[in-house]
């Protein structure tokens, strides 16, 4: 969680949900996320079946 967003890895990519409302903030259309998303210096990282995904 960072900046009032919860990051969730799914079979179809990465989701950012608002921590209070649960409303989707954004979604990546990557391959299946295989590890819990990690936030470092304002960037979200997640390992997928294809590669390491990065979203600012």
Backbone as XML, in Angstrom:
<?xml version="1.0"?>
<chain id="A" units="angstrom">
  <residue number="1" name="UNK">
    <atom name="N" x="0.850" y="-1.182" z="0.000"/>
    <atom name="CA" x="0.000" y="0.000" z="0.000"/>
    <atom name="C" x="0.889" y="1.236" z="0.000"/>
  </residue>
  <residue number="2" name="UNK">
    <atom name="N" x="0.490" y="2.216" z="-0.796"/>
    <atom name="CA" x="1.206" y="3.490" z="-0.865"/>
    <atom name="C" x="0.261" y="4.539" z="-1.438"/>
  </residue>
  <residue number="3" name="UNK">
    <atom name="N" x="0.358" y="5.767" z="-0.945"/>
    <atom name="CA" x="-0.449" y="6.884" z="-1.463"/>
    <atom name="C" x="-1.934" y="6.556" z="-1.516"/>
  </residue>
  <residue number="4" name="UNK">
    <atom name="N" x="-2.458" y="5.941" z="-0.461"/>
    <atom name="CA" x="-3.873" y="5.575" z="-0.371"/>
    <atom name="C" x="-4.307" y="4.593" z="-1.451"/>
  </residue>
  <residue number="5" name="UNK">
    <atom name="N" x="-3.369" y="3.796" z="-1.955"/>
    <atom name="CA" x="-3.688" y="2.776" z="-2.951"/>
    <atom name="C" x="-3.222" y="1.415" z="-2.455"/>
  </residue>
  <residue number="6" name="UNK">
    <atom name="N" x="-4.023" y="0.413" z="-2.771"/>
    <atom name="CA" x="-3.666" y="-0.973" z="-2.495"/>
    <atom name="C" x="-3.384" y="-1.617" z="-3.843"/>
  </residue>
  <residue number="7" name="UNK">
    <atom name="N" x="-2.271" y="-2.320" z="-3.940"/>
    <atom name="CA" x="-1.865" y="-2.931" z="-5.199"/>
    <atom name="C" x="-2.093" y="-4.430" z="-5.122"/>
  </residue>
  <residue number="8" name="UNK">
    <atom name="N" x="-2.747" y="-4.958" z="-6.174"/>
    <atom name="CA" x="-3.147" y="-6.361" z="-6.194"/>
    <atom name="C" x="-2.702" y="-6.984" z="-7.515"/>
  </residue>
  <residue number="9" name="UNK">
    <atom name="N" x="-2.010" y="-8.110" z="-7.414"/>
    <atom name="CA" x="-1.642" y="-8.854" z="-8.608"/>
    <atom name="C" x="-2.744" y="-9.843" z="-8.958"/>
  </residue>
  <residue number="10" name="UNK">
    <atom name="N" x="-3.071" y="-9.954" z="-10.247"/>
    <atom name="CA" x="-4.136" y="-10.848" z="-10.703"/>
    <atom name="C" x="-3.628" y="-11.702" z="-11.868"/>
  </residue>
  <residue number="11" name="UNK">
    <atom name="N" x="-4.479" y="-12.561" z="-12.357"/>
    <atom name="CA" x="-4.142" y="-13.389" z="-13.512"/>
    <atom name="C" x="-4.036" y="-12.561" z="-14.793"/>
  </residue>
  <residue number="12" name="UNK">
    <atom name="N" x="-4.573" y="-11.339" z="-14.786"/>
    <atom name="CA" x="-4.531" y="-10.521" z="-16.002"/>
    <atom name="C" x="-3.741" y="-9.227" z="-15.827"/>
  </residue>
  <residue number="13" name="UNK">
    <atom name="N" x="-3.008" y="-9.088" z="-14.747"/>
    <atom name="CA" x="-2.184" y="-7.899" z="-14.583"/>
    <atom name="C" x="-2.164" y="-7.377" z="-13.163"/>
  </residue>
  <residue number="14" name="UNK">
    <atom name="N" x="-1.969" y="-6.101" z="-13.044"/>
    <atom name="CA" x="-1.810" y="-5.428" z="-11.761"/>
    <atom name="C" x="-2.913" y="-4.389" z="-11.592"/>
  </residue>
  <residue number="15" name="UNK">
    <atom name="N" x="-3.526" y="-4.359" z="-10.416"/>
    <atom name="CA" x="-4.581" y="-3.389" z="-10.113"/>
    <atom name="C" x="-4.124" y="-2.450" z="-9.002"/>
  </residue>
  <residue number="16" name="UNK">
    <atom name="N" x="-4.546" y="-1.208" z="-9.092"/>
    <atom name="CA" x="-4.391" y="-0.255" z="-7.994"/>
    <atom name="C" x="-5.796" y="0.144" z="-7.561"/>
  </residue>
  <residue number="17" name="UNK">
    <atom name="N" x="-6.108" y="-0.115" z="-6.304"/>
    <atom name="CA" x="-7.422" y="0.205" z="-5.754"/>
    <atom name="C" x="-7.286" y="1.280" z="-4.689"/>
  </residue>
  <residue number="18" name="UNK">
    <atom name="N" x="-8.256" y="2.194" z="-4.615"/>
    <atom name="CA" x="-8.257" y="3.207" z="-3.573"/>
    <atom name="C" x="-8.468" y="2.511" z="-2.238"/>
  </residue>
  <residue number="19" name="UNK">
    <atom name="N" x="-7.632" y="2.822" z="-1.264"/>
    <atom name="CA" x="-7.650" y="2.117" z="0.020"/>
    <atom name="C" x="-8.945" y="2.305" z="0.802"/>
  </residue>
  <residue number="20" name="UNK">
    <atom name="N" x="-9.639" y="3.410" z="0.618"/>
    <atom name="CA" x="-10.868" y="3.677" z="1.377"/>
    <atom name="C" x="-12.106" y="3.226" z="0.609"/>
  </residue>
  <residue number="21" name="UNK">
    <atom name="N" x="-12.184" y="3.593" z="-0.663"/>
    <atom name="CA" x="-13.403" y="3.316" z="-1.436"/>
    <atom name="C" x="-13.367" y="1.979" z="-2.172"/>
  </residue>
  <residue number="22" name="UNK">
    <atom name="N" x="-12.170" y="1.455" z="-2.418"/>
    <atom name="CA" x="-12.045" y="0.231" z="-3.195"/>
    <atom name="C" x="-12.166" y="0.450" z="-4.691"/>
  </residue>
  <residue number="23" name="UNK">
    <atom name="N" x="-12.344" y="1.706" z="-5.108"/>
    <atom name="CA" x="-12.497" y="2.018" z="-6.524"/>
    <atom name="C" x="-11.177" y="1.807" z="-7.268"/>
  </residue>
  <residue number="24" name="UNK">
    <atom name="N" x="-11.275" y="1.225" z="-8.472"/>
    <atom name="CA" x="-10.085" y="0.983" z="-9.283"/>
    <atom name="C" x="-9.475" y="2.318" z="-9.711"/>
  </residue>
  <residue number="25" name="UNK">
    <atom name="N" x="-8.198" y="2.493" z="-9.461"/>
    <atom name="CA" x="-7.470" y="3.695" z="-9.855"/>
    <atom name="C" x="-6.805" y="3.502" z="-11.223"/>
  </residue>
  <residue number="26" name="UNK">
    <atom name="N" x="-6.196" y="2.341" z="-11.394"/>
    <atom name="CA" x="-5.633" y="1.977" z="-12.689"/>
    <atom name="C" x="-5.426" y="0.469" z="-12.749"/>
  </residue>
  <residue number="27" name="UNK">
    <atom name="N" x="-5.189" y="-0.029" z="-13.976"/>
    <atom name="CA" x="-4.952" y="-1.451" z="-14.189"/>
    <atom name="C" x="-3.941" y="-1.608" z="-15.310"/>
  </residue>
  <residue number="28" name="UNK">
    <atom name="N" x="-2.969" y="-2.490" z="-15.121"/>
    <atom name="CA" x="-2.033" y="-2.797" z="-16.203"/>
    <atom name="C" x="-2.532" y="-4.044" z="-16.920"/>
  </residue>
  <residue number="29" name="UNK">
    <atom name="N" x="-2.238" y="-4.140" z="-18.160"/>
    <atom name="CA" x="-2.632" y="-5.312" z="-18.944"/>
    <atom name="C" x="-1.405" y="-6.164" z="-19.200"/>
  </residue>
  <residue number="30" name="UNK">
    <atom name="N" x="-0.815" y="-6.640" z="-18.135"/>
    <atom name="CA" x="0.366" y="-7.496" z="-18.209"/>
    <atom name="C" x="-0.077" y="-8.946" z="-18.168"/>
  </residue>
  <residue number="31" name="UNK">
    <atom name="N" x="0.873" y="-9.831" z="-18.129"/>
    <atom name="CA" x="0.557" y="-11.242" z="-17.952"/>
    <atom name="C" x="0.321" y="-11.509" z="-16.464"/>
  </residue>
  <residue number="32" name="UNK">
    <atom name="N" x="0.121" y="-12.746" z="-16.101"/>
    <atom name="CA" x="-0.193" y="-13.134" z="-14.723"/>
    <atom name="C" x="0.884" y="-12.663" z="-13.755"/>
  </residue>
  <residue number="33" name="UNK">
    <atom name="N" x="0.466" y="-11.976" z="-12.702"/>
    <atom name="CA" x="1.388" y="-11.515" z="-11.658"/>
    <atom name="C" x="1.683" y="-12.701" z="-10.747"/>
  </residue>
  <residue number="34" name="UNK">
    <atom name="N" x="2.967" y="-12.999" z="-10.566"/>
    <atom name="CA" x="3.390" y="-14.178" z="-9.814"/>
    <atom name="C" x="3.929" y="-13.875" z="-8.425"/>
  </residue>
  <residue number="35" name="UNK">
    <atom name="N" x="4.076" y="-12.611" z="-8.083"/>
    <atom name="CA" x="4.590" y="-12.252" z="-6.761"/>
    <atom name="C" x="3.804" y="-11.072" z="-6.220"/>
  </residue>
  <residue number="36" name="UNK">
    <atom name="N" x="3.810" y="-10.881" z="-4.907"/>
    <atom name="CA" x="3.117" y="-9.709" z="-4.358"/>
    <atom name="C" x="3.761" y="-8.427" z="-4.884"/>
  </residue>
  <residue number="37" name="UNK">
    <atom name="N" x="2.962" y="-7.433" z="-5.270"/>
    <atom name="CA" x="3.533" y="-6.158" z="-5.712"/>
    <atom name="C" x="4.325" y="-5.508" z="-4.579"/>
  </residue>
  <residue number="38" name="UNK">
    <atom name="N" x="5.396" y="-4.825" z="-4.961"/>
    <atom name="CA" x="6.258" y="-4.121" z="-4.022"/>
    <atom name="C" x="6.363" y="-2.676" z="-4.466"/>
  </residue>
  <residue number="39" name="UNK">
    <atom name="N" x="6.323" y="-1.744" z="-3.522"/>
    <atom name="CA" x="6.456" y="-0.317" z="-3.825"/>
    <atom name="C" x="7.787" y="0.179" z="-3.281"/>
  </residue>
  <residue number="40" name="UNK">
    <atom name="N" x="8.544" y="0.859" z="-4.144"/>
    <atom name="CA" x="9.819" y="1.446" z="-3.733"/>
    <atom name="C" x="9.994" y="2.776" z="-4.454"/>
  </residue>
  <residue number="41" name="UNK">
    <atom name="N" x="10.209" y="3.829" z="-3.707"/>
    <atom name="CA" x="10.442" y="5.166" z="-4.270"/>
    <atom name="C" x="9.375" y="5.581" z="-5.271"/>
  </residue>
  <residue number="42" name="UNK">
    <atom name="N" x="8.115" y="5.274" z="-4.958"/>
    <atom name="CA" x="6.999" y="5.706" z="-5.788"/>
    <atom name="C" x="6.736" y="4.850" z="-7.015"/>
  </residue>
  <residue number="43" name="UNK">
    <atom name="N" x="7.434" y="3.723" z="-7.138"/>
    <atom name="CA" x="7.251" y="2.821" z="-8.273"/>
    <atom name="C" x="6.761" y="1.476" z="-7.762"/>
  </residue>
  <residue number="44" name="UNK">
    <atom name="N" x="5.802" y="0.881" z="-8.471"/>
    <atom name="CA" x="5.273" y="-0.434" z="-8.108"/>
    <atom name="C" x="5.958" y="-1.476" z="-8.984"/>
  </residue>
  <residue number="45" name="UNK">
    <atom name="N" x="6.477" y="-2.521" z="-8.348"/>
    <atom name="CA" x="7.138" y="-3.619" z="-9.058"/>
    <atom name="C" x="6.372" y="-4.906" z="-8.802"/>
  </residue>
  <residue number="46" name="UNK">
    <atom name="N" x="6.274" y="-5.743" z="-9.835"/>
    <atom name="CA" x="5.650" y="-7.055" z="-9.682"/>
    <atom name="C" x="6.234" y="-7.997" z="-10.724"/>
  </residue>
  <residue number="47" name="UNK">
    <atom name="N" x="6.576" y="-9.196" z="-10.299"/>
    <atom name="CA" x="7.075" y="-10.205" z="-11.240"/>
    <atom name="C" x="5.879" y="-10.873" z="-11.911"/>
  </residue>
  <residue number="48" name="UNK">
    <atom name="N" x="5.958" y="-10.986" z="-13.226"/>
    <atom name="CA" x="4.888" y="-11.630" z="-13.986"/>
    <atom name="C" x="5.433" y="-12.870" z="-14.674"/>
  </residue>
  <residue number="49" name="UNK">
    <atom name="N" x="4.578" y="-13.595" z="-15.345"/>
    <atom name="CA" x="5.025" y="-14.772" z="-16.075"/>
    <atom name="C" x="5.887" y="-14.386" z="-17.276"/>
  </residue>
  <residue number="50" name="UNK">
    <atom name="N" x="5.829" y="-13.136" z="-17.692"/>
    <atom name="CA" x="6.602" y="-12.667" z="-18.851"/>
    <atom name="C" x="7.880" y="-11.934" z="-18.445"/>
  </residue>
  <residue number="51" name="UNK">
    <atom name="N" x="7.789" y="-11.052" z="-17.442"/>
    <atom name="CA" x="8.928" y="-10.202" z="-17.084"/>
    <atom name="C" x="8.620" y="-9.456" z="-15.782"/>
  </residue>
  <residue number="52" name="UNK">
    <atom name="N" x="9.516" y="-8.596" z="-15.386"/>
    <atom name="CA" x="9.300" y="-7.725" z="-14.240"/>
    <atom name="C" x="8.533" y="-6.499" z="-14.704"/>
  </residue>
  <residue number="53" name="UNK">
    <atom name="N" x="7.377" y="-6.258" z="-14.118"/>
    <atom name="CA" x="6.533" y="-5.135" z="-14.498"/>
    <atom name="C" x="6.811" y="-3.962" z="-13.570"/>
  </residue>
  <residue number="54" name="UNK">
    <atom name="N" x="6.838" y="-2.757" z="-14.135"/>
    <atom name="CA" x="7.073" y="-1.571" z="-13.334"/>
    <atom name="C" x="6.036" y="-0.529" z="-13.707"/>
  </residue>
  <residue number="55" name="UNK">
    <atom name="N" x="5.432" y="0.064" z="-12.702"/>
    <atom name="CA" x="4.406" y="1.096" z="-12.936"/>
    <atom name="C" x="4.639" y="2.233" z="-11.956"/>
  </residue>
  <residue number="56" name="UNK">
    <atom name="N" x="4.657" y="3.439" z="-12.453"/>
    <atom name="CA" x="4.848" y="4.626" z="-11.585"/>
    <atom name="C" x="3.526" y="5.156" z="-11.112"/>
  </residue>
</chain>
